[in-house]
Amino acid sequence: VIDKVITTQLQCKNNKKHGKPIPWSVEDHGEYYIVKCLLDVPKNPHTNYSTSDGVIGVDCNLEHFAWANVTKDGNYKGSGSLGFSIMGK
């Protein structure tokens, strides 16, 4: 995405009229730098928001991920969790 935005900006014949600014941020963290580029990302026109076959909910917690499956009518179909330890990570 970043390459496409930068290439489009560089190839723009009239930046004053048609170009968009690309803000950059450089953070000095002593042993390393973090470079950030802020872009407008176009919305994906193919995103599926349909709930016609039901939905799956995911809950992210400190020591586990939990999930639940619900039918299109809202009836409980199943659930589970995946536990893990972050101690010492």
C-alpha positions as CSV (number, residue, x, y, z in Angstrom):
1,V,0.0,0.0,0.0
2,I,2.8,2.4,0.9
3,D,4.7,1.8,-2.3
4,K,1.5,2.5,-4.4
5,V,0.7,5.7,-2.6
6,I,4.2,7.0,-2.9
7,T,4.5,6.0,-6.5
8,T,1.2,7.7,-7.3
9,Q,2.4,10.9,-5.6
10,L,5.7,10.9,-7.4
11,Q,4.1,10.4,-10.8
12,C,1.5,13.1,-10.2
13,K,2.0,15.9,-12.8
14,N,0.5,18.7,-10.8
15,N,0.9,18.0,-7.0
16,K,-0.5,21.4,-6.0
17,K,-3.8,20.6,-7.7
18,H,-4.1,16.8,-7.5
19,G,-1.5,15.6,-5.0
20,K,-2.1,14.6,-1.4
21,P,0.5,15.2,1.4
22,I,2.3,12.2,2.9
23,P,3.1,13.0,6.6
24,W,6.1,11.2,8.1
25,S,7.3,10.8,11.6
26,V,10.7,9.7,12.8
27,E,11.1,8.6,16.5
28,D,14.5,8.3,18.1
29,H,14.5,5.4,20.6
30,G,18.2,5.5,21.3
31,E,19.4,2.1,19.8
32,Y,16.9,2.3,16.9
33,Y,14.5,4.6,15.0
34,I,10.9,4.1,14.2
35,V,9.7,5.7,10.9
36,K,6.0,6.1,10.5
37,C,4.1,7.1,7.3
38,L,0.5,8.2,7.6
39,L,-1.7,7.3,4.6
40,D,-5.3,7.3,3.5
41,V,-6.0,3.6,2.7
42,P,-9.0,3.1,0.4
43,K,-11.8,1.0,1.7
44,N,-12.0,-2.6,0.3
45,P,-15.2,-2.8,-1.8
46,H,-15.2,-6.6,-1.5
47,T,-15.5,-6.7,2.3
48,N,-18.2,-9.1,3.4
49,Y,-20.4,-7.9,6.3
50,S,-23.1,-10.5,5.7
51,T,-24.5,-12.3,8.7
52,S,-26.8,-14.5,6.6
53,D,-24.9,-17.7,7.7
54,G,-24.3,-16.6,11.3
55,V,-21.3,-15.0,13.0
56,I,-18.3,-15.9,15.0
57,G,-17.3,-13.7,17.9
58,V,-13.7,-13.6,19.2
59,D,-12.6,-12.3,22.6
60,C,-8.9,-11.5,23.1
61,N,-7.8,-11.7,26.7
62,L,-4.5,-11.6,28.6
63,E,-4.2,-15.4,28.9
64,H,-6.6,-16.8,26.4
65,F,-8.6,-16.2,23.2
66,A,-12.3,-17.2,23.3
67,W,-14.7,-17.7,20.5
68,A,-18.4,-18.3,20.0
69,N,-20.3,-19.4,17.0
70,V,-23.9,-18.2,16.6
71,T,-26.4,-19.2,13.8
72,K,-28.1,-16.6,11.5
73,D,-31.1,-16.8,13.9
74,G,-28.9,-15.9,16.9
75,N,-28.9,-19.4,18.4
76,Y,-25.8,-20.7,20.1
77,K,-23.9,-23.2,18.0
78,G,-20.6,-23.7,19.9
79,S,-17.7,-22.0,21.6
80,G,-14.2,-22.6,22.9
81,S,-11.0,-21.1,24.0
82,L,-7.3,-21.3,23.4
83,G,-5.2,-20.7,26.5
84,F,-1.6,-19.6,26.6
85,S,0.9,-18.1,29.1
86,I,2.6,-14.8,28.5
87,M,4.8,-15.1,31.6
88,G,8.5,-14.7,30.6
89,K,7.7,-13.6,27.1
